[in-house]
Amino acid sequence: MADWISFGSEALRAAVNPYGAELSSLIDGDGAELMTNADPAYWTGRAPILFPIVGAVAGNRYRLDGQEYALGKHGFARTSTFDVVGVDDDRATFRLEASDATRKAYPFDFSLTVDFRIEGATLKITTMLANPGDCDLPASFGYHPAFAWPLPYGGAKTDHCLLFDVAEPGAISELSPDGLIAGRRASPLDGSVLRLRDDLFSDDALIWSPVESRGLTYGVEGRPNLRIDWEAPELGVWTKPGAAYVCVEPWWGEADPAGFSGEIWDKPGIQRLAPGEQREFRMSVTLTA
């Protein structure tokens, strides 16, 4: 495995593993870790990149032009080694391109470039998906960062909240045991506030589809917090009960609906990129005093 690539500022430092272009550490100016402890009893992921799908496809297979292809949950980017294309004191950039291995599951040309940049106390992540091929490209994309829960600034786990920018009164998606969208259920939000507790996640992730907010604040009132911003139309929040992390996941896509048997072009959340087209996906994390 390649060594993690470190960069940052006096206020915030990050480390990214080229395997999956995975944000693996985010520490404040005093050296306190803001990411998951990756306890193998729960989940060893840290911040996988979700591409070319988000969530699961029915039976771990999708259809294209009458042919079936095997593709596991969240796609293959998270288990692929990215090329390191640039490193500076405050920045690192990684790229994954189509290969013989990726074409077995996903018969398309693509270029996926993930750029991490720290400005002061803010980590900015920009991903550029490009279609260098000669046919349309179907894709979804998502971020999956796991932040420390509790954060290292005091307060019990149950003191931690997610404060959305606006109230989100709409129902959230419900997942089946095999990870497919099985229906809708009432939102657990109290207005714009989600008070975190383990039992919220006994049935897997909470999924806002759509999400109206373009950001939220995570932490304990009156203590340093994380401000998380995105441009995505959907948001997942997830942990495994008992674990020391909570994931805040901006998504441009979602799992198959239960019973879905259409082609990938008809899959909810699939974006179509024409030959030569590029598309950006952005999120940021700011440590606030």
Secondary structure, 3 states (H helix, E strand, C coil): CCCCEEEECCCEEEEEECECCEEEEEEECCCCECECCCCCCCCCCCCCEEECCCCCCHHHEEEECCEEEECCCCECHHHCECEEEEEECCEEEEEEECCHHHHHHCCCCCEEEEEEEEECCEEEEEEEEECCCCCCEEECEEECCEEECCCCCCCCHHHCEEEECCCCCCCEEEECCCCCEEEEECCCCECCEEECCHHHHCCCCEEECCCCCCEEEEECCCCCEEEEEECCCEEEEECCCCCCEEEEEEEECCCCECCCCCEHHHCCCCEEECCCCEEEEEEEEEEEC
